[in-house]
């Protein structure tokens, strides 16, 4: 148990990492490890272990890299590779191994693993000195470098529709010489240019010609019968593999079947302008693929919505409330008393406005407690990220931070639930505390188990190992649940929330309401403005989650999140005022649903976004909509809590400002 706690604390400490703090300097000739990570696909959304395909393996088999909890939950599986790289040592058409990819493509015959992976558009993700590989694609006219999603396993020919494997890579590494030590250098850029080259070769004498599909013979040297210039040992002046060599007349790509020779080049280049501390900048900005202007326009759009909404509230609420206060607080004249003028408006519900919810006060308390927990977790995570503590260079740090902060905010959930439930005069405080401790985490864990079973059935690296499951259960039952009860204890010790008016024993009859104050209309209008304020940033966040892109503009996200919360609060208060003017005092659940309706719009938007992913399997549908539904539920609870809190403050303020006979 002590070891488990120490490991959790250590992983939590590793989550906070400032880029540029811990560089490693290589001396000339020193071994540089190339590691392989999971393979990813936008078609399946299911990452797969690299060595699930018959690639060349290192001597003694691949060894798993040390991974934290966040990396396991993200599906990362970082392992060693057979590529031999030494600092500042160029290599020319180095032979790696010969491997059998399996039977060729034929109609009516099931394709081999490699062909299936290529057709599903899987990409390799390699790592050198903790920076991921950029992908370099070249044609006759242009050279394009992309800093996200890795490089493809192979390609489908447009004419024959056959699958071809990338069996040769140009590994291009840039380094920066250390100013204080000219004999040492630091790696600042790592690029892969994949090629498909059909090597006609004869294996060395000890090679096994009868190798079955999936078997790998590492470090086999072969005699290439039709070498390109870079692979020809008879040419004294060595050249690195170029596009012109690979696509010269008479050359063919390597089909993803049969016996294949894997080769690679290594090119070292000094980059004097790029320093080690800035090497992640091009990845985080995705080489300026998305200009900062887009985010500024998004914030400008959000600010316009907030300003217009605030002006509307000022025009409606402030003017009307001032008139209401004057009317309710002034002394009636003798003429008005004689006419016995009937009062109207929100003052009439003063004896009912703070009545507990008519439907399940316990559920309302639990939803608000969970929403408060999620809100605190989200604010702190975004804040730490905006300050630079959660860098993508430390894989899994963001997930670890979210998980640990959610667990630690259990005390907030317990406190909010208990204060509200005591205010509602609830008696089953143990039941309320247990519901908030096991409710949302239970739903999340049940869905996570279902997704894990789906990932296992598909052989995906998204499947979480049993030990990780044990750690998650420990975080839930060993830390989060006690903190929930701890917060609830202090919440129940506090006095119930005091209201400025007394509640009558007999509920007032509610008159018929106009159609625009019905639940469907308030849900539709209450969610559209907050969603409109954040949907641009939401697009980029979804791209980082489902399309393996980087998202690191957390300062923008902090602003947009603040605008989202303000917009949700303002629109909820506006509808709350209209509802009270209609003499409808059932505002608890209405304010929660109006504020939370942003989550419904996010879930509806996920259907629109799904069209970009080219997904076509049941497992992908389950994975995508399962996690998007869970995220939308969390946002619903979070903004719902914001709506209830804002309306509670608003109602206490206005009813405390009038005289009650």
C-alpha positions as CSV (number, residue, x, y, z in Angstrom):
1,X,0.0,0.0,0.0
2,X,2.8,2.4,0.9
3,X,4.5,1.6,-2.5
4,X,1.2,2.4,-4.3
5,X,0.7,5.7,-2.5
6,X,4.4,6.7,-3.2
7,X,3.9,5.8,-6.9
8,X,0.8,7.9,-7.1
9,X,2.5,10.9,-5.4
10,X,5.6,10.5,-7.7
11,X,3.4,10.4,-10.8
12,X,1.5,13.5,-9.6
13,X,4.8,15.3,-9.1
14,X,5.9,14.3,-12.6
15,X,2.7,15.9,-14.0
16,X,4.1,19.4,-13.4
17,X,6.9,20.0,-15.9
18,X,8.2,23.2,-17.3
19,X,9.6,22.8,-20.9
20,X,13.3,23.5,-21.2
21,X,14.2,22.5,-17.7
22,X,15.9,19.1,-18.1
23,X,17.9,18.9,-21.4
24,X,20.1,15.9,-22.2
25,X,23.4,16.5,-24.1
26,X,24.9,13.9,-26.4
27,X,28.5,13.4,-27.1
28,X,29.6,12.5,-30.7
29,X,29.1,8.8,-31.4
30,X,26.9,8.3,-28.4
31,X,23.9,6.0,-28.9
32,X,20.6,7.8,-29.5
33,X,17.5,5.6,-28.8
34,X,14.7,5.6,-31.2
35,X,11.4,4.5,-29.5
36,X,8.1,3.5,-31.0
37,X,4.7,4.5,-29.7
38,X,1.2,3.3,-30.5
39,X,-0.1,3.4,-34.1
40,X,-3.1,5.7,-34.5
41,X,-5.9,6.0,-37.1
42,X,-8.6,8.5,-37.7
43,X,-10.8,5.8,-39.3
44,X,-10.9,3.5,-36.3
45,X,-10.0,5.8,-33.3
46,X,-8.5,2.7,-31.8
47,X,-4.7,2.9,-31.2
48,X,-2.7,-0.3,-31.8
49,X,0.6,-1.5,-30.3
50,X,3.4,-1.0,-32.9
51,X,4.6,-4.6,-32.7
52,X,1.2,-6.0,-33.4
53,X,2.3,-5.7,-37.0
54,X,5.3,-7.8,-38.3
55,X,7.8,-5.0,-38.0
56,X,11.5,-5.5,-37.2
57,X,12.1,-6.2,-33.5
58,X,15.1,-5.4,-31.4
59,X,17.4,-8.2,-30.3
60,X,15.9,-9.8,-27.3
61,X,12.4,-8.5,-28.0
62,X,11.0,-5.0,-27.5
63,X,11.2,-3.5,-24.0
64,X,8.4,-1.4,-22.6
65,X,9.3,2.1,-21.5
66,X,8.4,3.4,-18.0
67,X,4.9,4.9,-18.3
68,X,2.8,6.9,-15.8
69,X,-0.9,6.5,-15.2
70,X,-1.8,9.2,-17.7
71,X,0.1,7.5,-20.5
72,X,-1.7,4.2,-19.9
73,X,-5.1,5.9,-19.9
74,X,-4.2,7.8,-23.1
75,X,-3.3,4.5,-24.8
76,X,0.4,5.2,-25.1
77,X,2.7,2.2,-25.4
78,X,6.3,3.4,-25.8
79,X,8.7,0.6,-26.6
80,X,12.3,0.1,-27.8
81,X,13.2,-0.3,-31.5
82,X,15.9,-2.0,-33.5
83,X,17.1,1.2,-35.2
84,X,20.8,1.8,-34.5
85,X,21.5,5.6,-34.3
86,X,24.6,7.4,-33.1
87,X,25.1,11.1,-32.5
88,X,26.4,12.9,-35.6
89,X,27.0,9.6,-37.5
90,X,25.3,9.5,-40.9
91,X,24.0,6.2,-42.2
92,X,23.3,5.3,-45.8
93,X,20.7,2.7,-46.7
94,X,21.4,0.7,-43.5
95,X,19.7,-2.7,-43.5
96,X,17.5,-3.5,-40.6
97,X,15.9,-6.9,-41.1
98,X,14.0,-9.1,-43.5
99,X,10.4,-9.9,-42.4
100,X,7.5,-11.8,-43.9
101,X,4.4,-9.7,-44.2
102,X,2.2,-12.6,-45.3
103,X,0.1,-13.5,-48.3
104,X,-0.5,-11.1,-51.2
105,X,-3.8,-9.4,-51.9
106,X,-6.3,-11.5,-53.8
107,X,-10.0,-11.3,-54.3
108,X,-11.9,-13.5,-51.9
109,X,-8.9,-13.9,-49.6
110,X,-8.6,-12.2,-46.3
111,X,-5.7,-9.6,-46.4
112,X,-2.8,-9.8,-44.1
113,X,-2.3,-7.6,-41.0
114,X,-0.2,-5.0,-42.8
115,X,-2.6,-4.5,-45.6
116,X,-5.5,-4.1,-43.1
117,X,-3.5,-1.5,-41.2
118,X,-2.7,0.4,-44.3
119,X,-6.3,0.4,-45.5
120,X,-7.4,1.7,-42.1
121,X,-4.9,4.5,-42.5
122,X,-2.8,3.7,-39.5
123,X,0.2,6.0,-38.7
124,X,3.5,5.3,-36.9
125,X,4.5,7.5,-34.0
126,X,8.2,7.4,-33.3
127,X,10.1,9.3,-30.6
128,X,13.7,10.5,-30.3
129,X,14.9,12.2,-27.1
130,X,11.3,12.7,-26.1
131,X,10.2,14.6,-29.2
132,X,7.8,13.0,-31.7
133,X,8.6,12.4,-35.3
134,X,7.4,15.0,-37.9
135,X,6.3,13.6,-41.2
136,X,7.9,14.7,-44.5
137,X,6.1,14.1,-47.7
138,X,7.7,14.9,-51.1
139,X,6.5,14.9,-54.7
140,X,7.8,16.3,-57.9
141,X,6.9,19.9,-57.0
142,X,6.6,20.3,-53.3
143,X,8.0,19.1,-49.9
144,X,5.5,19.2,-47.0
145,X,6.4,18.7,-43.4
146,X,3.6,17.9,-40.9
147,X,4.2,18.0,-37.1
148,X,1.3,15.9,-35.9
149,X,-0.3,12.4,-36.5
150,X,3.1,10.8,-37.2
151,X,3.8,9.2,-40.7
152,X,1.7,6.6,-42.5
153,X,2.5,2.8,-42.4
154,X,1.9,2.7,-46.1
155,X,-0.3,3.9,-48.9
156,X,-3.0,2.7,-51.4
157,X,-2.0,3.2,-55.0
158,X,-4.6,5.3,-56.9
159,X,-4.3,3.2,-60.1
160,X,-4.1,-0.4,-58.8
161,X,-5.8,0.2,-55.4
162,X,-3.2,-2.2,-53.9
163,X,-1.6,-1.6,-50.5
164,X,2.2,-0.7,-50.4
165,X,4.3,-0.6,-47.3
166,X,6.9,2.1,-46.4
167,X,9.9,-0.1,-45.9
168,X,12.5,2.6,-46.0
169,X,12.7,5.8,-43.9
170,X,15.0,8.8,-44.0
171,X,15.6,9.7,-40.4
172,X,16.6,13.4,-40.4
173,X,17.8,14.7,-37.0
174,X,18.8,18.3,-36.3
175,X,21.0,19.2,-33.3
176,X,22.2,22.3,-31.6
177,X,25.7,22.5,-30.2
178,X,25.8,23.4,-26.5
179,X,27.3,26.8,-26.0
180,X,29.2,25.9,-22.8
181,X,30.4,22.6,-24.1
182,X,31.3,22.5,-27.9
183,X,31.8,18.7,-27.7
184,X,28.2,18.1,-26.7
185,X,25.0,18.7,-28.7
186,X,21.2,18.5,-28.1
187,X,18.6,17.2,-30.4
188,X,16.1,19.9,-31.5
189,X,14.2,18.4,-34.5
190,X,13.3,14.9,-35.6
191,X,11.7,14.2,-39.0
192,X,10.8,11.0,-40.9
193,X,10.5,10.8,-44.7
194,X,9.0,7.4,-45.6
195,X,9.5,5.7,-48.9
196,X,8.4,2.4,-50.5
197,X,11.2,0.7,-52.3
198,X,11.0,-2.8,-53.8
199,X,14.3,-4.3,-53.0
200,X,15.1,-7.5,-55.1
201,X,17.4,-9.3,-52.7
202,X,19.0,-12.5,-51.8
203,X,19.1,-13.2,-48.0
204,X,22.3,-14.2,-46.3
205,X,23.0,-17.9,-46.0
206,X,21.6,-18.3,-42.5
207,X,18.3,-16.7,-43.2
208,X,15.2,-18.8,-42.9
209,X,13.4,-18.9,-46.3
210,X,10.4,-20.7,-44.8
211,X,9.6,-17.9,-42.3
212,X,5.9,-17.7,-41.6
213,X,3.7,-14.6,-41.6
214,X,4.5,-12.4,-38.7
215,X,8.0,-13.8,-38.0
216,X,10.9,-11.4,-38.0
217,X,14.5,-12.1,-38.5
218,X,16.4,-9.1,-37.1
219,X,19.7,-7.7,-38.4
220,X,19.8,-9.9,-41.5
221,X,22.1,-8.6,-44.2
222,X,20.9,-9.2,-47.8
223,X,22.5,-8.7,-51.2
224,X,20.3,-6.3,-53.1
225,X,20.1,-7.2,-56.8
226,X,18.6,-3.9,-58.0
227,X,20.0,-1.3,-55.5
228,X,19.2,2.4,-55.8
229,X,22.2,4.7,-55.7
230,X,22.2,5.1,-51.9
231,X,22.1,1.3,-51.4
232,X,24.7,0.4,-54.0
233,X,28.0,-0.7,-52.2
234,X,29.9,-0.2,-55.5
235,X,29.5,3.5,-55.5
236,X,32.3,5.0,-53.5
237,X,30.7,8.4,-52.9
238,X,27.8,7.8,-50.6
239,X,24.5,9.7,-51.0
240,X,21.4,9.7,-48.9
241,X,18.2,8.4,-50.4
242,X,16.3,11.0,-52.4
243,X,12.9,11.2,-54.0
244,X,14.5,11.1,-57.5
245,X,16.2,7.8,-56.7
246,X,13.0,6.1,-55.4
247,X,10.8,7.2,-58.3
248,X,13.3,6.8,-61.1
249,X,12.3,5.0,-64.3
250,X,11.9,1.2,-63.7
251,X,11.6,1.5,-59.9
252,X,8.5,0.0,-58.2
253,X,7.1,0.4,-54.7
254,X,7.1,-2.5,-52.2
255,X,3.8,-4.4,-52.0
256,X,2.6,-5.0,-48.4
257,X,3.1,-8.8,-48.7
258,X,5.7,-11.4,-48.9
259,X,9.3,-11.1,-47.8
260,X,10.4,-7.5,-47.3
261,X,13.7,-5.9,-46.6
262,X,13.5,-2.9,-44.3
263,X,16.2,-0.2,-44.6
264,X,16.9,3.3,-43.3
265,X,19.1,6.4,-43.7
266,X,20.2,8.7,-40.9
267,X,21.0,12.4,-41.6
268,X,22.4,14.7,-39.0
269,X,22.2,18.5,-39.5
270,X,23.3,21.3,-37.2
271,X,20.7,24.0,-36.5
272,X,22.3,27.0,-35.0
273,X,19.1,29.1,-34.7
274,X,16.9,26.6,-32.9
275,X,17.6,26.1,-29.2
276,X,16.6,23.2,-27.1
277,X,14.1,25.1,-25.0
278,X,12.2,26.1,-28.2
279,X,12.1,22.7,-29.9
280,X,8.5,22.0,-29.0
281,X,7.2,25.4,-30.3
282,X,6.7,24.1,-33.9
283,X,4.7,21.1,-32.6
284,X,2.5,23.1,-30.3
285,X,1.7,25.7,-33.0
286,X,1.5,22.8,-35.5
287,X,3.9,24.9,-37.7
288,X,1.3,27.7,-37.7
289,X,-1.3,25.6,-39.4
290,X,-3.9,27.3,-37.3
291,X,-3.0,31.0,-36.9
292,X,-3.4,32.8,-33.6
293,X,-5.8,35.1,-35.4
294,X,-8.4,32.3,-35.4
295,X,-8.3,32.1,-31.6
296,X,-8.5,35.9,-31.3
297,X,-11.5,36.0,-33.7
298,X,-13.1,33.3,-31.5
299,X,-12.6,35.3,-28.4
300,X,-13.8,38.5,-30.2
301,X,-16.9,36.6,-31.2
302,X,-17.4,35.3,-27.7
303,X,-17.0,38.8,-26.2
304,X,-19.6,40.2,-28.6
305,X,-22.0,37.6,-27.4
306,X,-21.2,38.5,-23.7
307,X,-21.5,42.2,-24.3
308,X,-24.8,41.9,-26.2
309,X,-26.2,39.6,-23.5
310,X,-25.0,41.8,-20.7
311,X,-26.5,44.9,-22.4
312,X,-29.8,43.0,-22.8
313,X,-29.8,42.0,-19.1
314,X,-28.9,45.6,-18.1
315,X,-31.8,46.9,-20.3
316,X,-34.3,44.4,-19.1
317,X,-33.4,43.5,-15.6
318,X,-32.0,46.7,-14.2
319,X,-34.8,48.9,-15.6
320,X,-37.5,46.5,-14.6
321,X,-36.1,45.7,-11.2
322,X,-35.8,49.4,-10.4
323,X,-39.4,49.9,-11.3
324,X,-40.4,46.8,-9.3
325,X,-38.5,47.9,-6.2
326,X,-40.1,51.4,-6.4
327,X,-43.6,49.9,-6.8
328,X,-43.2,47.2,-4.1
329,X,-41.5,49.4,-1.5
330,X,-43.5,52.6,-1.7
331,X,-46.4,53.2,0.7
332,X,-49.9,52.7,-0.9
333,X,-52.0,55.9,-1.0
334,X,-55.5,56.0,0.4
335,X,-56.9,55.9,-3.1
336,X,-55.0,52.7,-3.9
337,X,-56.1,51.2,-0.6
338,X,-59.7,52.0,-1.4
339,X,-59.4,50.5,-4.8
340,X,-57.6,47.5,-3.3
341,X,-55.3,47.3,-6.2
342,X,-54.0,43.8,-6.7
343,X,-50.3,43.3,-6.8
344,X,-48.6,41.4,-9.6
345,X,-45.1,40.2,-10.6
346,X,-42.4,38.3,-8.8
347,X,-43.2,39.7,-5.3
348,X,-46.3,37.5,-5.2
349,X,-44.2,34.3,-4.9
350,X,-42.1,35.6,-2.0
351,X,-43.5,32.9,0.3
352,X,-42.7,30.1,-2.1
353,X,-39.6,31.1,-4.0
354,X,-37.2,29.4,-1.6
355,X,-39.3,26.3,-1.3
356,X,-37.2,23.1,-1.8
357,X,-37.4,21.6,-5.3
358,X,-40.7,19.7,-6.0
359,X,-38.7,16.9,-7.6
360,X,-36.0,15.1,-5.6
361,X,-34.1,17.6,-3.5
362,X,-31.5,14.9,-2.9
363,X,-30.8,14.6,-6.7
364,X,-30.6,18.4,-7.0
365,X,-28.0,18.5,-4.2
366,X,-26.0,15.6,-5.7
367,X,-26.0,17.2,-9.2
368,X,-24.9,20.6,-7.8
369,X,-22.1,18.9,-5.7
370,X,-20.8,17.0,-8.7
371,X,-21.0,20.1,-10.9
372,X,-19.0,22.1,-8.3
373,X,-16.4,19.3,-8.2
374,X,-16.0,19.3,-12.0
375,X,-16.0,23.1,-12.2
376,X,-13.1,23.3,-9.6
377,X,-11.2,20.6,-11.4
378,X,-11.6,22.3,-14.9
379,X,-10.6,25.7,-13.6
380,X,-7.5,24.5,-11.8
381,X,-6.5,22.2,-14.8
382,X,-6.8,25.1,-17.3
383,X,-5.0,27.5,-14.9
384,X,-2.1,25.1,-14.4
385,X,-1.9,24.5,-18.2
386,X,-2.0,28.2,-19.0
387,X,0.9,28.8,-16.6
388,X,2.9,26.1,-18.5
389,X,3.1,23.4,-15.8
390,X,1.4,20.7,-18.0
391,X,3.5,20.4,-21.1
392,X,2.8,17.9,-23.9
393,X,6.5,17.0,-23.6
394,X,5.5,15.1,-20.5
395,X,3.1,12.6,-21.9
396,X,0.0,11.8,-19.8
397,X,0.6,14.9,-17.6
398,X,-2.7,16.5,-18.5
399,X,-4.8,13.4,-17.8
400,X,-2.9,12.8,-14.6
401,X,-3.6,16.4,-13.5
402,X,-7.3,16.1,-14.3
403,X,-7.7,12.8,-12.5
404,X,-5.8,13.9,-9.3
405,X,-7.5,17.3,-9.2
406,X,-10.9,15.6,-9.6
407,X,-10.1,13.2,-6.8
408,X,-8.9,16.0,-4.5
409,X,-12.0,18.1,-5.2
410,X,-14.2,15.4,-3.7
411,X,-14.3,17.5,-0.5
412,X,-15.9,20.3,-2.5
413,X,-18.6,18.0,-3.8
414,X,-19.3,16.7,-0.3
415,X,-19.5,20.2,1.1
416,X,-21.8,21.7,-1.6
417,X,-24.1,18.6,-1.5
418,X,-24.5,18.7,2.3
419,X,-25.1,22.5,2.5
420,X,-27.8,22.3,-0.1
421,X,-29.4,19.2,1.2
422,X,-29.5,20.6,4.7
423,X,-31.1,23.8,3.3
424,X,-33.7,21.6,1.6
425,X,-34.4,20.1,5.1
426,X,-33.3,16.6,3.9
427,X,-32.9,13.9,6.5
428,X,-31.1,11.1,4.6
429,X,-27.7,12.8,4.7
430,X,-25.8,9.5,4.5
431,X,-27.7,8.6,1.3
432,X,-27.0,12.0,-0.2
433,X,-23.2,11.8,0.6
434,X,-23.0,8.2,-0.8
435,X,-24.8,9.3,-4.0
436,X,-22.3,12.1,-4.7
437,X,-19.4,9.8,-3.8
438,X,-20.5,7.0,-6.1
439,X,-22.9,8.6,-8.6
440,X,-21.0,10.3,-11.3
441,X,-17.7,8.3,-10.7
442,X,-19.8,5.1,-10.9
443,X,-21.3,6.2,-14.2
444,X,-17.9,7.1,-15.5
445,X,-16.2,3.9,-14.3
446,X,-19.0,1.7,-15.8
447,X,-18.7,3.5,-19.2
448,X,-14.9,3.2,-18.9
449,X,-15.2,-0.6,-18.3
450,X,-17.5,-0.9,-21.4
451,X,-15.0,1.0,-23.5
452,X,-12.2,-1.1,-22.1
453,X,-14.0,-4.3,-23.2
454,X,-14.5,-2.8,-26.7
455,X,-10.8,-1.9,-26.9
456,X,-9.8,-5.4,-25.7
457,X,-12.1,-7.0,-28.4
458,X,-10.4,-4.9,-31.1
459,X,-6.9,-5.6,-29.7
460,X,-6.3,-1.9,-29.1
461,X,-3.7,-0.4,-26.8
462,X,-6.5,1.8,-25.4
463,X,-7.3,-1.3,-23.2
464,X,-6.1,-0.5,-19.7
465,X,-4.0,-3.1,-17.8
466,X,-5.4,-4.6,-14.6
467,X,-2.9,-2.8,-12.4
468,X,-4.1,0.5,-13.8
469,X,-7.6,-0.5,-13.0
470,X,-6.5,-1.2,-9.4
471,X,-4.9,2.3,-9.1
472,X,-8.1,3.9,-10.4
473,X,-10.2,2.0,-7.9
474,X,-7.8,3.1,-5.1
475,X,-8.1,6.7,-6.2
476,X,-11.8,6.4,-6.1
477,X,-12.4,4.5,-2.9
478,X,-9.2,5.2,-1.1
479,X,-8.9,9.0,-1.6
480,X,-12.0,10.5,-3.4
481,X,-14.7,8.9,-1.3
482,X,-13.1,9.7,2.1
483,X,-12.7,13.3,0.9
484,X,-16.4,13.5,-0.1
485,X,-17.4,12.4,3.4
486,X,-14.9,14.7,4.9
487,X,-16.4,17.7,3.0
488,X,-19.9,16.6,3.8
489,X,-19.1,16.4,7.5
490,X,-18.1,20.1,7.5
491,X,-21.1,21.0,5.3
492,X,-23.6,19.5,7.7
493,X,-21.9,21.2,10.6
494,X,-22.6,24.6,8.9
495,X,-25.9,26.3,9.3
496,X,-28.4,26.0,6.5
497,X,-28.4,28.7,3.9
498,X,-30.5,31.6,5.2
499,X,-33.1,33.2,3.0
500,X,-34.4,36.8,3.3
501,X,-38.1,35.7,3.3
502,X,-40.1,32.9,5.1
503,X,-41.6,30.0,3.2
504,X,-45.3,29.4,3.7
505,X,-46.7,26.0,4.7
506,X,-49.2,25.9,1.8
507,X,-47.8,26.1,-1.8
508,X,-49.2,28.7,-4.0
509,X,-51.0,27.7,-7.2
510,X,-49.0,28.5,-10.3
511,X,-51.0,30.1,-13.2
512,X,-50.7,28.8,-16.8
513,X,-47.4,29.7,-18.4
514,X,-46.8,31.1,-22.0
515,X,-45.3,28.7,-24.5
516,X,-41.9,30.5,-24.5
517,X,-41.4,29.7,-20.8
518,X,-41.8,26.0,-21.4
519,X,-38.8,23.7,-20.9
520,X,-38.1,23.0,-24.6
521,X,-37.8,26.7,-25.5
522,X,-35.6,27.6,-22.5
523,X,-33.3,24.6,-23.2
524,X,-33.0,25.6,-26.8
525,X,-32.3,29.3,-26.2
526,X,-30.4,28.9,-22.9
527,X,-27.7,26.7,-24.5
528,X,-27.2,28.3,-27.9
529,X,-25.5,31.5,-26.7
530,X,-22.9,29.8,-24.4
531,X,-22.3,27.2,-27.1
532,X,-21.8,29.9,-29.7
533,X,-19.2,31.6,-27.4
534,X,-17.1,28.4,-27.2
535,X,-17.6,26.3,-30.3
536,X,-14.5,27.4,-32.1
537,X,-12.2,26.3,-29.3
538,X,-14.3,23.2,-28.9
539,X,-13.4,22.3,-32.5
540,X,-9.7,22.5,-31.8
541,X,-10.1,20.5,-28.5
542,X,-11.9,17.7,-30.4
543,X,-9.2,17.8,-33.0
544,X,-6.6,17.2,-30.3
545,X,-8.6,14.4,-28.8
546,X,-9.7,12.5,-31.9
547,X,-7.3,13.6,-34.6
548,X,-4.0,13.4,-32.7
549,X,-3.3,17.2,-33.0
550,X,-1.7,19.3,-30.4
551,X,-3.7,21.8,-28.3
552,X,-1.7,24.2,-26.2
553,X,-3.4,27.6,-26.3
554,X,-4.6,27.2,-22.8
555,X,-4.5,31.0,-22.2
556,X,-7.1,31.4,-24.9
557,X,-9.0,28.5,-23.4
558,X,-9.0,30.1,-20.0
559,X,-10.6,33.3,-21.5
560,X,-13.1,31.3,-23.5
561,X,-14.0,29.2,-20.4
562,X,-14.6,32.3,-18.4
563,X,-16.8,33.7,-21.1
564,X,-18.7,30.4,-21.3
565,X,-19.4,30.5,-17.5
566,X,-20.4,34.2,-17.6
567,X,-22.7,33.7,-20.6
568,X,-24.4,30.6,-19.0
569,X,-24.9,32.5,-15.7
570,X,-26.4,35.6,-17.5
571,X,-28.8,33.7,-19.7
572,X,-30.0,31.6,-16.8
573,X,-30.6,34.7,-14.6
574,X,-32.6,36.3,-17.4
575,X,-34.9,33.3,-17.8
576,X,-35.2,33.0,-14.0
577,X,-36.5,36.6,-13.8
578,X,-39.1,35.9,-16.6
579,X,-40.2,32.8,-14.8
580,X,-40.6,34.5,-11.4
581,X,-42.6,37.3,-13.1
582,X,-44.9,34.6,-14.4
583,X,-45.5,33.6,-10.8
584,X,-43.7,30.3,-11.3
585,X,-41.5,29.6,-8.3
586,X,-40.2,26.2,-9.5
587,X,-36.8,27.7,-10.5
588,X,-34.4,25.2,-9.0
589,X,-34.5,22.5,-11.7
590,X,-35.3,25.0,-14.4
591,X,-32.2,27.1,-13.7
592,X,-30.1,23.9,-13.6
593,X,-31.4,22.6,-16.9
594,X,-31.1,26.1,-18.6
595,X,-27.5,26.5,-17.5
596,X,-26.6,22.9,-18.3
597,X,-28.2,23.0,-21.8
598,X,-24.8,23.9,-23.2
599,X,-23.8,20.3,-22.7
600,X,-26.8,19.2,-24.9
601,X,-25.5,21.4,-27.7
602,X,-22.0,20.0,-27.3
603,X,-23.4,16.5,-27.7
604,X,-25.4,17.4,-30.7
605,X,-22.3,19.1,-32.2
606,X,-20.4,15.8,-31.7
607,X,-22.6,14.3,-34.4
608,X,-21.6,17.0,-36.8
609,X,-17.9,16.6,-36.0
610,X,-18.0,12.8,-36.3
611,X,-18.4,13.2,-40.1
612,X,-14.7,14.3,-40.3
613,X,-13.4,11.1,-38.8
614,X,-14.2,8.6,-41.7
615,X,-15.2,6.0,-39.1
616,X,-17.0,3.0,-40.3
617,X,-17.1,0.3,-37.5
618,X,-19.4,-0.3,-34.6
619,X,-16.5,-0.2,-32.1
620,X,-15.6,3.3,-33.3
621,X,-19.2,4.5,-32.9
622,X,-19.4,3.1,-29.3
623,X,-16.0,4.6,-28.4
624,X,-16.7,8.1,-29.8
625,X,-20.3,8.6,-28.7
626,X,-19.7,7.0,-25.4
627,X,-16.9,9.4,-24.4
628,X,-18.6,12.4,-26.0
629,X,-21.7,11.6,-24.1
630,X,-19.7,11.4,-20.8
631,X,-18.0,14.7,-21.6
632,X,-21.3,16.4,-22.4
633,X,-22.8,15.1,-19.2
634,X,-19.9,16.5,-17.2
635,X,-20.4,19.9,-18.9
636,X,-24.1,19.8,-18.3
637,X,-23.5,19.3,-14.5
638,X,-20.8,22.0,-14.5
639,X,-22.8,24.7,-16.2
640,X,-26.0,23.6,-14.4
641,X,-24.3,24.2,-11.1
642,X,-23.3,27.7,-12.4
643,X,-26.9,28.4,-13.3
644,X,-28.3,27.3,-9.9
645,X,-25.6,29.2,-7.9
646,X,-26.2,32.4,-9.9
647,X,-30.0,32.3,-9.7
648,X,-29.8,31.6,-5.9
649,X,-27.6,34.7,-5.4
650,X,-29.9,36.7,-7.7
651,X,-33.1,35.6,-5.9
652,X,-31.7,36.2,-2.4
653,X,-30.6,39.7,-3.5
654,X,-33.9,40.9,-5.1
655,X,-36.2,39.4,-2.4
656,X,-33.9,40.8,0.3
657,X,-34.4,44.3,-1.2
658,X,-38.2,44.6,-0.9
659,X,-40.5,45.0,2.1
660,X,-42.7,42.1,2.9
661,X,-45.9,42.8,4.9
